[in-house]
Amino acid sequence: MPQKPKPLDDSESMAHWFGKDLRNWRRVRGMSASALGEKVHLSGSSIEKIEKGDRSCNSVLAQQLDDTLDAGGALIRLWRRVEEDADKQRAEADNSSAAASVDGTGEQAAGMLGLDQLSFLNRSLTPVERRALLAAGGLAALNPASFADLIPQIVQTQLPSVVRPEDIEQVRVAAKTHAGWDNLYGGGGIVRASSIGQFIWAKSLLDIRCPPDHEADLFTAVGHLATVMGASAFDAYEHGDATRLLEFGTWCAERADNWHLRARALSWRARHAIWCGSPDMGLTHADNGLVRADRLTPREQSVLHNARARAWAKMRNRQETLAAIGRSDEVFGRAKDGEDAAWMAYYDHAQHHGDTGHAAFDITLLADQPPKLAIARLQTAINGHTDAFVRSRAMSGTKLATLTMAIGDPQEAVSIAHRALNEVGQLRSKRAVTDVQDLARASTKYARRPGVAELRERIRATVQV
């Protein structure tokens, strides 16, 4: 009797995460390790070793595996994270011996300057805690007590003795400011670095005395900040941090009994899961967000239906994708000014068409849907986005250029692409970079045409493809 395959632990490293996703995609496609290995000129045992993290992969092999399993780029994107994580570890190892404190003792300086992005969130976690935090839906593991040993003492000394309304307002302002920067510049660079201290301080408020009348407001404010930061971490491809922050935001929403924040956090968890190659999990998050939809505003419902559309599109289900887009249109049409929380202000006519346009884009390329719907929606989004939403406008522009290139109009695609690249170059968004890399691949068959050749050279210079 064959032995049951050993469960894979995707919390050990990014390579293990890649391996587990590889096994999941292989099973979804109904392929044995030997059958997959034959397609990419490896033995079945070599495939199994990659899945277990015992054998190295590379970008070329990751591309072959993605193509063979028809993973829609999910494995390629995840392999980039494996490479980035390896580069980061090598850099840290190289710098560790040179790190010195201000007083020259050789000890690394404490405080925010000694923190590497949000890595402080993972330093003291056991493997069990890491798995709980990385698993979708592990809300019980996100009790504030599990973060207690991660809060730098320097922040604790700045906390009030009791939470006041003005403290909660500071958290709200921090979330609003961070969201604005994120929309304008993307999730990397100064946007990501500046948010770390804000989150530590805000999270610390949950551990001090708070009058019962302010508790719900406090959990809502902290949960909103966590959700904004989770979305930003997603944009920067810090996927482990994104997972934990978005789960923590959901936990705060449930503690506050705030269905609106819960819907927002779950919509981002859905989008993140879909991007990371788990559309079924994304669909589950979106459906979970729509539980008691009668308590949500039309815009909130629309955002969750958009996530459902993206999930169904990645699963190549044309009928369900179009149905979800139609449902989103229907509920969005009932939206009224003044009924939403302030954080929903971004979701206007342009954003609605951009989000549904991205789902239509996916189903056009993955399931042979006519391009008219996607083109119209993406163009409406591009025309409607203001300069406060540069990233959204740039990503819709890149998608439209890619689609136009794919359907055989390279001259028009080049014109659209140059406008998008003008804005992509201003961003620190790895999602935007991935979209540009997809555009580069779509342009390959026209690479010898002068206009396309110039575009490809500009892409290389802009995002270092």
VEXRO-361219 format. One record per residue (C-alpha): residue in one letter; x, y, z. Coordinates in steps of 0.2 Angstrom, whole numbers, plus 2048, in hexadecimal, padded with zeros to 3 digits. Example, Ala and Ser with C-alpha at 12.3 -4.5 7.8 and 13.67 -1.06 7.14 Angstrom:
2
pt rest->A x->83E y->7EA z->827
pt rest->S x->844 y->7FB z->824
//
This chain:
465
pt rest->M x->800 y->800 z->800
pt rest->P x->808 y->811 z->7FB
pt rest->Q x->80D y->81D z->809
pt rest->K x->803 y->82D z->80B
pt rest->P x->80E y->83B z->805
pt rest->K x->816 y->845 z->813
pt rest->P x->80E y->855 z->817
pt rest->L x->818 y->864 z->812
pt rest->D x->81C y->873 z->81D
pt rest->D x->81C y->883 z->813
pt rest->S x->821 y->88D z->822
pt rest->E x->833 y->887 z->822
pt rest->S x->839 y->892 z->813
pt rest->M x->833 y->89A z->803
pt rest->A x->83A y->88A z->7FA
pt rest->H x->82F y->87F z->804
pt rest->W x->820 y->88B z->801
pt rest->F x->824 y->889 z->7EE
pt rest->G x->825 y->876 z->7F0
pt rest->K x->815 y->874 z->7F8
pt rest->D x->80C y->87F z->7EB
pt rest->L x->814 y->875 z->7DE
pt rest->R x->80D y->865 z->7E5
pt rest->N x->7FC y->86D z->7E7
pt rest->W x->7FC y->872 z->7D5
pt rest->R x->802 y->861 z->7CF
pt rest->R x->7F3 y->859 z->7D9
pt rest->V x->7E7 y->865 z->7D2
pt rest->R x->7EC y->861 z->7C0
pt rest->G x->7EB y->84E z->7C5
pt rest->M x->7FE y->84B z->7C1
pt rest->S x->80A y->83F z->7C9
pt rest->A x->81B y->845 z->7CE
pt rest->S x->822 y->839 z->7C0
pt rest->A x->816 y->840 z->7B3
pt rest->L x->81B y->852 z->7B7
pt rest->G x->82D y->84D z->7B7
pt rest->E x->82C y->846 z->7A6
pt rest->K x->825 y->856 z->79F
pt rest->V x->833 y->860 z->7A6
pt rest->H x->841 y->853 z->7A4
pt rest->L x->843 y->84F z->7B6
pt rest->S x->840 y->83F z->7C0
pt rest->G x->831 y->83D z->7CB
pt rest->S x->83C y->83C z->7DA
pt rest->S x->844 y->84D z->7D5
pt rest->I x->833 y->855 z->7D4
pt rest->E x->82F y->84E z->7E6
pt rest->K x->83F y->855 z->7EC
pt rest->I x->83B y->866 z->7E6
pt rest->E x->82A y->865 z->7EE
pt rest->K x->832 y->860 z->7FF
pt rest->G x->83F y->86E z->7FD
pt rest->D x->84D y->862 z->7FC
pt rest->R x->852 y->866 z->7EA
pt rest->S x->855 y->877 z->7E2
pt rest->C x->84B y->87E z->7D4
pt rest->N x->84F y->88D z->7C9
pt rest->S x->845 y->89A z->7BF
pt rest->V x->846 y->890 z->7AF
pt rest->L x->83F y->880 z->7B7
pt rest->A x->832 y->88A z->7C1
pt rest->Q x->82C y->891 z->7B0
pt rest->Q x->82B y->880 z->7A9
pt rest->L x->822 y->879 z->7B8
pt rest->D x->816 y->888 z->7B7
pt rest->D x->813 y->885 z->7A4
pt rest->T x->810 y->872 z->7A6
pt rest->L x->804 y->874 z->7B5
pt rest->D x->7FB y->883 z->7AC
pt rest->A x->7FD y->88D z->7BD
pt rest->G x->7FB y->89E z->7B5
pt rest->G x->80B y->8A5 z->7BB
pt rest->A x->808 y->8A0 z->7CE
pt rest->L x->817 y->895 z->7CF
pt rest->I x->822 y->8A2 z->7C6
pt rest->R x->81D y->8B0 z->7D2
pt rest->L x->820 y->8A5 z->7E1
pt rest->W x->831 y->8A0 z->7DA
pt rest->R x->836 y->8B2 z->7D9
pt rest->R x->832 y->8B3 z->7EB
pt rest->V x->83D y->8A4 z->7EF
pt rest->E x->84C y->8AD z->7E5
pt rest->E x->848 y->8BD z->7EE
pt rest->D x->848 y->8B5 z->7FF
pt rest->A x->859 y->8AC z->7FB
pt rest->D x->861 y->8BC z->7F6
pt rest->K x->85B y->8C4 z->806
pt rest->Q x->862 y->8B7 z->811
pt rest->R x->873 y->8B8 z->808
pt rest->A x->873 y->8CB z->80A
pt rest->E x->86F y->8C9 z->81C
pt rest->A x->87C y->8BC z->81F
pt rest->D x->889 y->8C7 z->816
pt rest->N x->884 y->8D6 z->820
pt rest->S x->883 y->8CD z->831
pt rest->S x->895 y->8CE z->835
pt rest->A x->896 y->8E0 z->830
pt rest->A x->887 y->8E6 z->83B
pt rest->A x->88D y->8F1 z->849
pt rest->S x->884 y->8FC z->856
pt rest->V x->886 y->90E z->858
pt rest->D x->892 y->90C z->867
pt rest->G x->89D y->900 z->85C
pt rest->T x->89A y->8F0 z->866
pt rest->G x->896 y->8E6 z->857
pt rest->E x->884 y->8E3 z->85D
pt rest->Q x->877 y->8E8 z->850
pt rest->A x->86D y->8F8 z->855
pt rest->A x->85C y->8F5 z->85D
pt rest->G x->84D y->8FF z->858
pt rest->M x->844 y->902 z->848
pt rest->L x->855 y->903 z->83E
pt rest->G x->859 y->8F2 z->843
pt rest->L x->849 y->8EA z->83C
pt rest->D x->848 y->8E3 z->82A
pt rest->Q x->837 y->8E7 z->824
pt rest->L x->82B y->8DC z->82E
pt rest->S x->836 y->8CE z->832
pt rest->F x->834 y->8D2 z->844
pt rest->L x->823 y->8C9 z->843
pt rest->N x->82B y->8B9 z->840
pt rest->R x->83A y->8B8 z->84B
pt rest->S x->833 y->8B1 z->85A
pt rest->L x->826 y->8A5 z->853
pt rest->T x->828 y->892 z->855
pt rest->P x->825 y->887 z->845
pt rest->V x->813 y->884 z->84B
pt rest->E x->80F y->896 z->84D
pt rest->R x->816 y->89A z->83C
pt rest->R x->80B y->88D z->834
pt rest->A x->7FC y->893 z->83E
pt rest->L x->800 y->8A5 z->838
pt rest->L x->803 y->8A0 z->826
pt rest->A x->7F4 y->895 z->825
pt rest->A x->7E4 y->89D z->81D
pt rest->G x->7D7 y->8A0 z->82A
pt rest->G x->7E2 y->89D z->83A
pt rest->L x->7DA y->8AB z->843
pt rest->A x->7DB y->8A3 z->854
pt rest->A x->7EE y->8A4 z->852
pt rest->L x->7EE y->8B6 z->850
pt rest->N x->7E9 y->8BB z->862
pt rest->P x->7F3 y->8CA z->867
pt rest->A x->7FB y->8C0 z->875
pt rest->S x->804 y->8B7 z->867
pt rest->F x->80D y->8C7 z->862
pt rest->A x->812 y->8CC z->873
pt rest->D x->824 y->8C7 z->872
pt rest->L x->826 y->8D0 z->862
pt rest->I x->823 y->8E2 z->868
pt rest->P x->834 y->8EB z->86A
pt rest->Q x->835 y->8F3 z->87B
pt rest->I x->839 y->904 z->874
pt rest->V x->827 y->905 z->86D
pt rest->Q x->81F y->8FF z->87E
pt rest->T x->827 y->90E z->887
pt rest->Q x->81D y->91A z->87C
pt rest->L x->80C y->912 z->87F
pt rest->P x->7FF y->91B z->889
pt rest->S x->7F9 y->913 z->899
pt rest->V x->7E7 y->912 z->892
pt rest->V x->7E1 y->913 z->880
pt rest->R x->7D9 y->924 z->87C
pt rest->P x->7CE y->929 z->86D
pt rest->E x->7DD y->934 z->867
pt rest->D x->7E8 y->924 z->867
pt rest->I x->7DB y->91B z->85C
pt rest->E x->7DA y->92A z->850
pt rest->Q x->7ED y->929 z->84E
pt rest->V x->7EB y->917 z->848
pt rest->R x->7DD y->91C z->83C
pt rest->V x->7E8 y->92A z->835
pt rest->A x->7F7 y->91E z->833
pt rest->A x->7EC y->912 z->829
pt rest->K x->7E5 y->91F z->81E
pt rest->T x->7F6 y->927 z->81B
pt rest->H x->7FE y->916 z->817
pt rest->A x->7F0 y->911 z->80B
pt rest->G x->7F2 y->921 z->802
pt rest->W x->805 y->91F z->800
pt rest->D x->802 y->90D z->7FB
pt rest->N x->7F6 y->912 z->7ED
pt rest->L x->802 y->91F z->7E7
pt rest->Y x->813 y->916 z->7E8
pt rest->G x->810 y->904 z->7EB
pt rest->G x->814 y->8F9 z->7FA
pt rest->G x->827 y->8F9 z->7FA
pt rest->G x->834 y->906 z->7FE
pt rest->I x->830 y->914 z->80B
pt rest->V x->81E y->90F z->80C
pt rest->R x->822 y->8FD z->813
pt rest->A x->830 y->903 z->81E
pt rest->S x->826 y->912 z->826
pt rest->S x->817 y->907 z->82B
pt rest->I x->821 y->8FB z->837
pt rest->G x->822 y->906 z->846
pt rest->Q x->810 y->90C z->843
pt rest->F x->80A y->8FA z->844
pt rest->I x->814 y->8F5 z->853
pt rest->W x->80D y->904 z->85D
pt rest->A x->7FB y->901 z->857
pt rest->K x->7FC y->8EE z->85B
pt rest->S x->803 y->8F2 z->86C
pt rest->L x->7F3 y->8FC z->870
pt rest->L x->7EA y->8EC z->871
pt rest->D x->7F4 y->8E7 z->880
pt rest->I x->7F0 y->8F5 z->88B
pt rest->R x->7E0 y->8FB z->894
pt rest->C x->7D2 y->901 z->889
pt rest->P x->7C1 y->907 z->88F
pt rest->P x->7B4 y->8FB z->889
pt rest->D x->7AB y->909 z->87F
pt rest->H x->7BB y->90B z->874
pt rest->E x->7C0 y->8F9 z->872
pt rest->A x->7B6 y->8F6 z->861
pt rest->D x->7BE y->906 z->85A
pt rest->L x->7CF y->901 z->85F
pt rest->F x->7CE y->8F0 z->858
pt rest->T x->7C7 y->8F7 z->848
pt rest->A x->7D5 y->904 z->846
pt rest->V x->7E3 y->8F7 z->849
pt rest->G x->7DA y->8EB z->83E
pt rest->H x->7D9 y->8F7 z->830
pt rest->L x->7EB y->8FC z->832
pt rest->A x->7F0 y->8E9 z->831
pt rest->T x->7E5 y->8E7 z->822
pt rest->V x->7ED y->8F6 z->819
pt rest->M x->7FE y->8F0 z->81D
pt rest->G x->7FA y->8DE z->818
pt rest->A x->7F4 y->8E4 z->807
pt rest->S x->804 y->8EE z->806
pt rest->A x->80F y->8DF z->80A
pt rest->F x->806 y->8D5 z->7FD
pt rest->D x->80B y->8E3 z->7F0
pt rest->A x->81D y->8E1 z->7F6
pt rest->Y x->81C y->8CE z->7F5
pt rest->E x->81F y->8CC z->807
pt rest->H x->813 y->8BE z->807
pt rest->G x->815 y->8B7 z->818
pt rest->D x->813 y->8C8 z->820
pt rest->A x->804 y->8CB z->815
pt rest->T x->7FC y->8BB z->81B
pt rest->R x->7FE y->8BF z->82D
pt rest->L x->7F9 y->8D1 z->82C
pt rest->L x->7E9 y->8CE z->823
pt rest->E x->7E5 y->8BF z->82E
pt rest->F x->7E8 y->8CB z->83D
pt rest->G x->7DD y->8D8 z->835
pt rest->T x->7CF y->8CC z->833
pt rest->W x->7D1 y->8C7 z->846
pt rest->C x->7D0 y->8D9 z->84B
pt rest->A x->7C0 y->8DB z->841
pt rest->E x->7B8 y->8CD z->849
pt rest->R x->7BD y->8D3 z->85A
pt rest->A x->7B5 y->8E4 z->856
pt rest->D x->7A6 y->8DB z->84E
pt rest->N x->7A9 y->8E6 z->83F
pt rest->W x->7A2 y->8DD z->830
pt rest->H x->7A8 y->8EB z->824
pt rest->L x->7BA y->8E9 z->829
pt rest->R x->7B8 y->8D6 z->829
pt rest->A x->7B3 y->8D7 z->817
pt rest->R x->7C1 y->8E3 z->812
pt rest->A x->7CE y->8D7 z->81A
pt rest->L x->7C7 y->8C7 z->812
pt rest->S x->7C6 y->8D0 z->801
pt rest->W x->7D9 y->8D3 z->802
pt rest->R x->7DC y->8C1 z->809
pt rest->A x->7D3 y->8BB z->7FA
pt rest->R x->7DD y->8C5 z->7EE
pt rest->H x->7ED y->8C0 z->7F6
pt rest->A x->7E9 y->8AE z->7F5
pt rest->I x->7E4 y->8AF z->7E3
pt rest->W x->7F4 y->8B8 z->7DE
pt rest->C x->7FE y->8AB z->7E8
pt rest->G x->7F7 y->89D z->7DD
pt rest->S x->7E8 y->897 z->7E9
pt rest->P x->7D9 y->89D z->7E0
pt rest->D x->7CE y->890 z->7E9
pt rest->M x->7D4 y->898 z->7FA
pt rest->G x->7D1 y->8A9 z->7F3
pt rest->L x->7BF y->8A4 z->7EE
pt rest->T x->7BC y->89D z->800
pt rest->H x->7C2 y->8AE z->808
pt rest->A x->7B7 y->8B8 z->7FC
pt rest->D x->7A8 y->8AD z->800
pt rest->N x->7AB y->8AE z->812
pt rest->G x->7AB y->8C1 z->811
pt rest->L x->79A y->8C0 z->809
pt rest->V x->793 y->8B7 z->818
pt rest->R x->785 y->8C2 z->81E
pt rest->A x->787 y->8CD z->80F
pt rest->D x->777 y->8D7 z->815
pt rest->R x->783 y->8DF z->821
pt rest->L x->78E y->8E6 z->814
pt rest->T x->78D y->8F5 z->809
pt rest->P x->78B y->8F2 z->7F6
pt rest->R x->79D y->8F8 z->7F3
pt rest->E x->7A4 y->8EB z->800
pt rest->Q x->799 y->8DD z->7F8
pt rest->S x->7A0 y->8E2 z->7E6
pt rest->V x->7B2 y->8E1 z->7EC
pt rest->L x->7AF y->8CF z->7F2
pt rest->H x->7A6 y->8CA z->7E2
pt rest->N x->7B5 y->8D1 z->7D8
pt rest->A x->7C0 y->8C5 z->7E2
pt rest->R x->7B5 y->8B7 z->7DE
pt rest->A x->7B6 y->8BC z->7CC
pt rest->R x->7C9 y->8BC z->7CD
pt rest->A x->7C9 y->8AB z->7D5
pt rest->W x->7BD y->8A3 z->7C9
pt rest->A x->7C7 y->8AA z->7BA
pt rest->K x->7D8 y->8A3 z->7C1
pt rest->M x->7CE y->892 z->7C1
pt rest->R x->7C9 y->895 z->7AF
pt rest->N x->7B7 y->895 z->7B3
pt rest->R x->7B0 y->8A1 z->7A6
pt rest->Q x->79E y->8A0 z->7AB
pt rest->E x->7A1 y->8A3 z->7BE
pt rest->T x->7AD y->8B1 z->7BA
pt rest->L x->7A0 y->8BA z->7B0
pt rest->A x->792 y->8B7 z->7BC
pt rest->A x->79D y->8BE z->7CA
pt rest->I x->7A1 y->8CE z->7C0
pt rest->G x->78F y->8D0 z->7BC
pt rest->R x->78A y->8CE z->7CF
pt rest->S x->798 y->8DB z->7D3
pt rest->D x->790 y->8E7 z->7C6
pt rest->E x->77F y->8E4 z->7CD
pt rest->V x->783 y->8E8 z->7DF
pt rest->F x->78F y->8F6 z->7DB
pt rest->G x->781 y->8FF z->7D2
pt rest->R x->778 y->900 z->7E2
pt rest->A x->786 y->909 z->7EB
pt rest->K x->782 y->91A z->7F3
pt rest->D x->78E y->928 z->7F9
pt rest->G x->791 y->929 z->80C
pt rest->E x->78C y->917 z->810
pt rest->D x->79E y->910 z->811
pt rest->A x->7AC y->911 z->81D
pt rest->A x->7BA y->91D z->818
pt rest->W x->7C5 y->910 z->813
pt rest->M x->7BA y->90B z->804
pt rest->A x->7BC y->91C z->7FC
pt rest->Y x->7C8 y->915 z->7F0
pt rest->Y x->7BB y->909 z->7E9
pt rest->D x->7B3 y->915 z->7DC
pt rest->H x->7AD y->912 z->7CA
pt rest->A x->7BF y->911 z->7C3
pt rest->Q x->7C4 y->904 z->7D0
pt rest->H x->7B5 y->8FA z->7CD
pt rest->H x->7B9 y->8F9 z->7BB
pt rest->G x->7CB y->8F5 z->7BE
pt rest->D x->7C7 y->8E7 z->7CA
pt rest->T x->7BA y->8DF z->7BF
pt rest->G x->7C5 y->8E2 z->7B0
pt rest->H x->7D4 y->8D8 z->7B8
pt rest->A x->7C8 y->8CA z->7BA
pt rest->A x->7C2 y->8CB z->7A8
pt rest->F x->7D5 y->8CC z->7A2
pt rest->D x->7D8 y->8BC z->7AB
pt rest->I x->7CA y->8B3 z->7A3
pt rest->T x->7CE y->8BA z->792
pt rest->L x->7DF y->8B3 z->792
pt rest->L x->7DC y->8A3 z->79C
pt rest->A x->7CB y->89D z->795
pt rest->D x->7C9 y->8A5 z->784
pt rest->Q x->7BD y->8B2 z->789
pt rest->P x->7BB y->8C0 z->77B
pt rest->P x->7C5 y->8CF z->781
pt rest->K x->7B8 y->8DD z->77F
pt rest->L x->7B3 y->8DD z->791
pt rest->A x->7C4 y->8DD z->798
pt rest->I x->7CA y->8EB z->78C
pt rest->A x->7BB y->8F6 z->790
pt rest->R x->7BC y->8F4 z->7A3
pt rest->L x->7CF y->8F7 z->7A3
pt rest->Q x->7CE y->906 z->798
pt rest->T x->7C0 y->90D z->7A3
pt rest->A x->7CB y->90B z->7B3
pt rest->I x->7DA y->913 z->7AB
pt rest->N x->7D0 y->922 z->7A5
pt rest->G x->7C8 y->924 z->7B7
pt rest->H x->7D6 y->921 z->7C3
pt rest->T x->7DD y->932 z->7CA
pt rest->D x->7EF y->935 z->7CE
pt rest->A x->7EC y->92F z->7E0
pt rest->F x->7EB y->91D z->7D9
pt rest->V x->7FA y->91C z->7CE
pt rest->R x->7FD y->90A z->7D2
pt rest->S x->7EB y->904 z->7CD
pt rest->R x->7EC y->90F z->7BD
pt rest->A x->7FD y->907 z->7B8
pt rest->M x->7F8 y->8F5 z->7BB
pt rest->S x->7E8 y->8F7 z->7B1
pt rest->G x->7F2 y->8FF z->7A3
pt rest->T x->7FF y->8F1 z->7A4
pt rest->K x->7F1 y->8E4 z->7A3
pt rest->L x->7E9 y->8ED z->794
pt rest->A x->7F9 y->8EE z->78B
pt rest->T x->7FC y->8DB z->78E
pt rest->L x->7EB y->8D6 z->788
pt rest->T x->7EC y->8E1 z->779
pt rest->M x->7FD y->8D9 z->775
pt rest->A x->7F6 y->8C8 z->777
pt rest->I x->7E7 y->8CA z->76B
pt rest->G x->7F3 y->8D0 z->75E
pt rest->D x->7F4 y->8E3 z->75E
pt rest->P x->806 y->8E7 z->763
pt rest->Q x->806 y->8F8 z->75C
pt rest->E x->7F8 y->8FE z->767
pt rest->A x->7FF y->8F3 z->776
pt rest->V x->80F y->8FD z->775
pt rest->S x->807 y->90D z->776
pt rest->I x->7FC y->908 z->785
pt rest->A x->80C y->900 z->78D
pt rest->H x->817 y->90F z->78D
pt rest->R x->80A y->919 z->796
pt rest->A x->809 y->90C z->7A3
pt rest->L x->81C y->90B z->7A5
pt rest->N x->81C y->91D z->7A8
pt rest->E x->813 y->91A z->7B8
pt rest->V x->81B y->909 z->7BD
pt rest->G x->82C y->911 z->7BE
pt rest->Q x->825 y->91C z->7CC
pt rest->L x->81F y->90D z->7D6
pt rest->R x->827 y->901 z->7E3
pt rest->S x->81A y->8F3 z->7DF
pt rest->K x->81F y->8E1 z->7DB
pt rest->R x->80E y->8DD z->7D5
pt rest->A x->810 y->8EB z->7C8
pt rest->V x->821 y->8E4 z->7C3
pt rest->T x->81A y->8D3 z->7C1
pt rest->D x->80C y->8DA z->7B5
pt rest->V x->81A y->8E2 z->7AB
pt rest->Q x->823 y->8D2 z->7AA
pt rest->D x->813 y->8C9 z->7A4
pt rest->L x->812 y->8D7 z->796
pt rest->A x->824 y->8D4 z->791
pt rest->R x->820 y->8C1 z->78F
pt rest->A x->811 y->8C6 z->785
pt rest->S x->81B y->8D0 z->779
pt rest->T x->828 y->8C3 z->775
pt rest->K x->820 y->8BD z->765
pt rest->Y x->821 y->8CF z->75E
pt rest->A x->833 y->8D3 z->765
pt rest->R x->83A y->8D7 z->755
pt rest->R x->82E y->8E5 z->750
pt rest->P x->837 y->8F5 z->753
pt rest->G x->82A y->8FD z->75F
pt rest->V x->828 y->8ED z->769
pt rest->A x->83B y->8EB z->76A
pt rest->E x->83D y->8FC z->771
pt rest->L x->82F y->8F8 z->77E
pt rest->R x->838 y->8E8 z->784
pt rest->E x->848 y->8F2 z->786
pt rest->R x->83E y->8FF z->791
pt rest->I x->836 y->8F1 z->79B
pt rest->R x->847 y->8EA z->79E
pt rest->A x->84E y->8FB z->7A4
pt rest->T x->83E y->8FE z->7AF
pt rest->V x->83C y->8EE z->7B8
pt rest->Q x->84C y->8E5 z->7B4
pt rest->V x->843 y->8D6 z->7AC
//
